[in-house]
Amino acid sequence: MTAVQVRVAHGTPCWVSLMTHDVERAKAFYGPLLDWSFTPGPTELGAYVRASLHGARVAGIGLAPERPDLPAEWTTYFAVDSADSASARVRDCGGTVAVGPLENGRAGRLAIAADLSGAFFGLWEGRDHLGWEVVGEPGAPVWSELVTNDEPLAAAFYGSVFQRQVVHADPSAVARGEEDATLRVEGHRVAGLRQTTDLRDGPPRWRIYFAVGDAELTVRQCAALGGSVLVGPADTPYGRVARLADPEGGRFSVVELPVLGLSPA
């Protein structure tokens, strides 16, 4: 596997980061589960490490503020040409900018925002750090999907914030288990939006999928490492999927390769 840094197009997911109350515990879980190794990252915003898959950077893990009401959570970051301009559009569309925009050392400029339903996401204006260096390989991110109780409202919000097209799926495709809509960049599907009233996976949020070679094995490893199984494994139009949680409750999903049509690149 060759690590490649590529500046992805504005409006495209480019990075995922876990905020946790115990970085070492998270490393002990995700390292063996997804075959990650870790190196120090920027510390301007607190303790932070970058996870690598065979030398290619794929994700980050940072120390959350000491607030008992703040759960461990994964965040999807979207590449933007300007974190300041994108943050202004978030506010104009009725969303909230909770953090930033601010500098993250020489790596880039970021903001953390929430949409109208309260789902959090990140904005990343990369400089030295452009984002993940591999996707779609076992252990790497493969897809981000908004789970929301108001997909039409979310579609209008994200289409306006990123100034990109949102395409709604045919009802027959939704009935087969596909997303209700997809965010498109230059004609390519880059993220999904799914309408749901299923509360098993918590309130509206961006659900992150990591590719794995064997979903059943990953589920067993997750339990052995102190995590939990929320749903699955189950077959979907995109492969066999399980929804999991780490020992601190941080939620994520895995999808067994081969994955057809589920690429954020």
N, C-alpha and C positions, 0 to 999 in steps of 0.2 A: 504494500500500500504506500502510495506517494502522497505526502501532504502538499496540498495546493492551496494557496491563498488567492482567491478571486473576489473582486468587488462585485457583489450581486446587485441586481437592479433595485431601485427604489421601490419599497412596498413588499419586498420579498423577505420571508423569515431568514435570518442569518445566524442566529445564536440562541442557545437556551441556557438558563442559569437557575440553579437551585439556591434558595435562601433557607438556611437551616440554623438551628440553635446549637448544633454540635457537628462541626466540620469533620473532625476525625471519625466520628461515628458514621457519617455519610460516606466518607472515603472507604471505610471498611466494608460498607454495604455495596456501593456501586462499583468499586474496583473489581472484585471477583465476579460480580453479576454480569457486567458489561465489558470486562477485560480492559478496564481503564487504568492508566497510571496518572500521576499528578505532579504538577510543577507549580511553584508560586506564581500568582498573578498580581495585578495592581492592588495596592493596599490603601489607596487614597480614601476609599469608601469603607474600609474595614477589612478583616481577614478574608482572603479570597484565594482559591486555587483554580487552575485550569486542568480539566481532564483531557487526556490524550488517548487515542486508540492507535497503537503501534506508531507513535510519533506524530500523528495528525490530531490537532486540537478539535474537540467536538462539543465541549460544554464547560460550564463554570459552576463552582460551588462556593457560596459566600456565607458569612456569618450574619444572621438576622439580628435586628435590634432586640434588646432584652425586654420584650413585651409578651406576656403570657397569652394575649389575645391574637397574636400574630402567628399563624400556623406555618409549618414548613411548606413551601410551594415552589413549583417550577414555573418559570416565566419564559415565554417566547419573545424574542427581540426581532423587530423588523428593521431592515436596512432603510435608512432615509438619507436623502441628499442634504437635509438640514434638520437637525433635532429641534432647533428653535422654531422653524416654520411649521414643522409637523405638529409640535406642541401647541402652537397657536391654532391650528386647524382642529385639534382635539377639543380645545376650549370652545371654539366657534360652533362645533357640532354638539355641544352639550356634555362632553366628557370631562374628566378631571385629570389634571397633571399632578400626581402625588409627589414626585421627586424630579428636580431639575427643571430645565436642562442644565447639566453641569459637566465639567471636564472629568474624565477618568484617566488622569495622567496623560501619557502620550498615546494611549490606546485609542481614544476617541471621545466623543461627546454623547451623553445618554440622557434619557428621561424615562420615567416610569409613569404610565397613564392608566386610566380605567375608562371603559366605555359606559354607555348609558345604563347597562345592567349591573355594573360593578366589576366586570371581568378585567383583570389587570393584564397589561402587555408592555413591552419595552420598545423604545425607539433608539436606534443605534446609528450614529454618524461615525463610521469607522475611519481611523487613520492608520496607525501602526498595526492595529488589530482589526481585520476586516470581518472576522466571523469564523464559523466552522470551516475546517479544511477537508472534510470528507463527509458525505451523506450517503444513506442507502446501503451501507455496509453493516454487517452484524456488529452491534455495539455503538452505532452512530445514529443521530437523529434521522428520521425519514419523513415526518409529517407533523403539522400542527393544525388543530381543529378547534374552532370555537364551539363550545356547547352552551346554548342559550335558550331562554324561554320566549324570545322574540326575534326570530331570525330575520324577518323583513326590516325591522328597525336596525339590527346589527349590520345588515348588508348595506343599508344607506349610510350608516356611520363610517364603516371601514372604507367603503368606496370613496367617500368624501375626504376622509383623513389622508388616505394614501393616493388619492386622485387616480384610482385604478378601477378597472371594470370588475363588477361582481356578476356572475352568471348563475341564474337559478336553474336547478336540475329539473328534468322531466319528472312528473309524478311517478311514473313507472320505475324510474331509476331510484327515487327516494324509497319506494316500496321495497326495492331489492336490498336496501341498506346503505345506499350511497348518501352523501351529504345533500342537504337541501340547496346549498349554493357553494360556489367556489370563488375565491379571490383570484383574479387573473392578472398576470404581468406579461405584456408582450405576447398575449395569446396562450401563455402557459399557466396551468393550475399551480398555485403556490401555497394555498391554505384553504381549509374547508370551514364551512359554517353549518352547524347542525341544530335543528329545532328539537327540543326534548323537554319532557316533563318528568324524566327519571331523576330522582333526587339521590340515587345511590352514590353518585360521584360528586356530590356537593353542589354549591351554587354555580351560576354561570362562570365559566373559566375557559382558558385556552388549554386544551388537552394535548400533551406532547407524546409522540410515539417514537420509540427507539426500535430499530431493526434488530432481530435476533434470528439465529439459525434454527432454533427449536423452541417453540413457545411452551410446550409441556415441560421441558427441562428447565427453562428459565423460571417457570412458576415454582417448581420444586426448589430451585436454588434460592429464589426470593424468600420462601418460607424458612429454609434452613438458615438464612442469614438474618432472620428476625423481622422480615417484612410480612406483608399480608396480601391476600388475593381478594380484590374487590369484585371482579366479574371475569368469568371465562376460565380457560381459553374457549373461544368460540369462533366458528368460521364466519367470515364476512366477505363481501365482494373483493376486498383488497388482500386477503390472506387471513391466517389464523391469529386472532387478537386476544390479549388478556389485559385487564386493567388492574394495576398493582399499587401498592403503597410501600414506602420505605419504613424503617423502624420508627421514624418520627412522625409518620403520617403523610409525608410528601407523596402526592399522587402522580402516576405516570402510566403510560401504556406501552406495550410491546407488540410488534407485529412480526410474524414469522415470514422470512424470505422464502421464495421469491415474491416480491411485491410488484404488482403491475399497476402503473398509473398513479403511484403514490410517491411522487418525488417533489420536494420543495425547490429543486434547482430548475 
